[in-house]
Amino acid sequence: MKTKIAVFVSGGGTNLQALIDAEKRGEIPSGKIELVLASNDTAYALTRAAENNIPSVVVKRKEFDSQIAYEEAVKTILAERGIEMIVLAGFMSILSENFTAAYPKRIVNVHPSLIPSFCGKGFYGLHVHEAALAYGVKVTGATVHYVNEIPDGGEIILQKAVEIQEDDTPEVLQKRVMEQAEWILLPKAVEMVAAKLQKERG
């Protein structure tokens, strides 16, 4: 039995697409994307899910009175579908310890820098690349890590370095980091974790 995976998204879903493509190429033999969960109904990632016949659901944080109520609703959806593993792929809602503790070493995130550089609260999307360029680092990259209650604080699974060019803008750098690191690392890490969970299940 393949490990059942849910991918959490908020926007365009480029990392979701990288996972879908990798799955089609047979690079995630131990897992299957069974659900796409979006934090808003305008996320283009939902279109990607529909085009690839992957069930999707929208759960908006603002429709719940509290973080706990929101997370319990998400947990219920995952339990109903037998989801064993979660991939955060550009998911903009913060998850509390109430949620992350329920899935120890079962939630992975991709972050567009070499953690511990340019990570933690406030470092997401283009902000990460702006900070790297402002600091003047010559090498950046991407990190796939387990998710715990500390933003970008979980154990690192894989990292890959990407060189910064002299005339880089944040947008150009973002694209290079995606192409040379994120889209390569994420499917590899997902397969590693899915295989481990598959083995644990026996």
C-alpha positions in Angstrom: 0.0 0.0 0.0 1.3 3.4 -1.0 1.6 6.1 1.6 -1.4 8.5 1.2 -0.2 12.1 0.8 -2.0 15.4 1.1 -0.4 18.5 -0.4 -1.3 21.8 1.3 -1.2 24.8 -1.0 -2.1 28.5 -1.0 -1.1 29.8 -4.4 0.1 28.8 -7.9 1.1 25.3 -6.9 4.4 25.1 -8.8 5.8 22.7 -6.2 2.6 20.7 -6.4 3.1 20.4 -10.1 6.7 19.2 -9.6 5.3 16.5 -7.3 2.6 15.5 -9.8 5.2 15.3 -12.6 7.6 13.3 -10.5 4.8 10.9 -9.5 3.9 10.4 -13.2 7.6 9.7 -14.0 7.6 7.0 -11.3 9.9 8.9 -8.9 7.6 8.6 -5.9 6.8 4.8 -6.0 6.1 4.7 -2.2 3.5 7.4 -2.1 0.4 8.8 -3.9 -1.0 12.3 -3.8 -4.6 11.6 -2.6 -5.7 15.2 -1.7 -4.8 18.8 -2.3 -5.9 21.1 0.5 -6.0 24.8 -0.3 -6.2 27.8 2.1 -8.2 29.8 -0.4 -10.5 29.1 -3.3 -8.6 31.2 -5.8 -5.4 29.2 -5.6 -4.3 28.1 -9.1 -3.0 24.9 -7.5 -6.7 23.8 -7.4 -6.8 23.9 -11.2 -3.6 21.8 -11.3 -5.3 19.3 -9.0 -8.5 19.2 -11.1 -6.4 18.7 -14.3 -4.7 15.7 -12.8 -7.9 14.2 -11.2 -6.7 14.7 -7.7 -9.5 15.5 -5.2 -9.2 18.9 -3.5 -10.8 20.8 -0.7 -10.6 24.4 0.5 -10.4 25.2 4.2 -10.2 28.9 5.1 -8.7 29.9 8.4 -11.0 33.0 8.7 -14.1 30.8 8.6 -13.2 29.4 12.0 -13.3 31.1 15.4 -10.0 29.8 16.5 -6.8 28.2 15.2 -7.7 25.0 17.1 -11.1 24.8 15.5 -9.5 25.3 12.1 -6.9 22.6 12.7 -9.4 20.2 14.1 -11.5 20.6 10.9 -8.4 19.9 8.8 -7.5 16.9 10.9 -11.0 15.5 10.4 -10.7 15.9 6.6 -7.3 14.1 6.6 -8.6 11.3 8.9 -11.6 10.7 6.6 -9.3 10.2 3.7 -6.7 8.1 5.5 -4.0 10.6 4.9 -0.6 9.6 6.4 1.7 12.3 5.2 1.5 16.0 4.5 3.5 18.2 2.2 3.4 21.9 2.6 4.0 23.4 -0.8 3.8 27.2 -0.5 1.2 26.9 2.3 0.7 30.3 3.9 -1.2 29.3 7.0 0.9 28.7 10.1 0.1 25.4 11.9 0.3 25.2 15.6 1.8 22.5 17.8 -1.7 21.1 18.3 -1.6 20.2 14.6 2.1 19.4 14.0 2.4 17.2 17.1 -0.4 15.0 15.7 1.8 14.2 12.7 5.3 13.7 14.0 7.8 13.3 11.2 4.9 13.1 8.7 4.8 16.8 7.6 7.4 18.1 5.3 8.0 21.6 4.0 10.2 23.1 1.2 11.8 26.4 2.1 13.7 28.5 -0.5 17.0 29.0 1.3 19.7 27.0 3.0 18.3 26.8 6.5 19.3 28.2 9.0 19.9 31.2 6.7 16.9 33.4 5.9 14.2 31.3 7.6 11.7 31.6 10.3 8.9 34.1 10.9 8.4 36.5 8.0 10.7 34.6 5.6 8.5 33.3 2.8 8.1 33.7 -0.9 10.1 36.6 -2.5 11.1 37.9 1.0 13.6 35.1 1.3 15.3 35.9 -2.0 15.3 39.7 -1.3 17.0 39.0 2.1 19.6 36.8 0.5 20.5 39.4 -2.2 20.5 42.2 0.4 22.9 40.3 2.6 25.2 39.6 -0.4 25.5 35.8 0.0 27.0 34.1 -3.0 25.2 30.8 -2.5 21.6 30.2 -1.6 19.4 27.1 -2.3 16.5 25.2 -0.9 15.8 23.0 2.1 13.2 20.3 2.7 12.6 19.7 6.4 10.2 18.1 8.8 7.6 20.5 10.2 7.3 21.1 14.0 5.8 24.0 16.0 8.8 26.3 15.2 8.5 28.0 11.7 11.3 26.3 9.6 12.6 24.7 12.8 12.2 21.0 12.1 14.9 18.5 11.3 16.5 18.9 7.8 15.9 16.1 5.3 17.6 17.4 2.2 19.4 20.6 1.0 20.7 21.8 -2.3 22.8 24.8 -3.0 22.2 27.3 -5.9 24.7 29.9 -6.9 23.7 33.6 -7.0 24.6 35.5 -10.2 25.7 39.1 -10.1 22.7 40.6 -11.9 20.1 38.5 -10.0 16.8 40.1 -9.1 14.6 38.4 -6.4 12.3 37.1 -9.1 15.1 35.7 -11.3 16.7 34.1 -8.2 13.4 32.6 -7.1 12.9 30.9 -10.4 16.5 29.5 -10.4 16.1 28.2 -6.9 12.8 26.5 -7.9 14.2 24.9 -11.0 17.6 23.9 -9.7 16.7 23.0 -6.1 13.1 22.9 -4.9 11.6 20.9 -7.8 14.4 18.4 -7.5 14.6 18.1 -3.8 10.9 17.9 -2.9 10.0 14.8 -4.9 13.2 13.0 -3.5 12.4 14.0 0.1 8.7 13.0 -0.3 9.8 9.6 -1.6 12.2 9.1 1.3 9.6 9.9 3.9 6.8 8.0 2.1 9.1 4.9 1.9 9.9 5.1 5.6 6.2 5.4 6.5 5.4 2.5 4.2 8.1 0.4 5.9 6.9 1.3 9.4 3.4 0.2 8.4 4.9 -3.1 7.3 
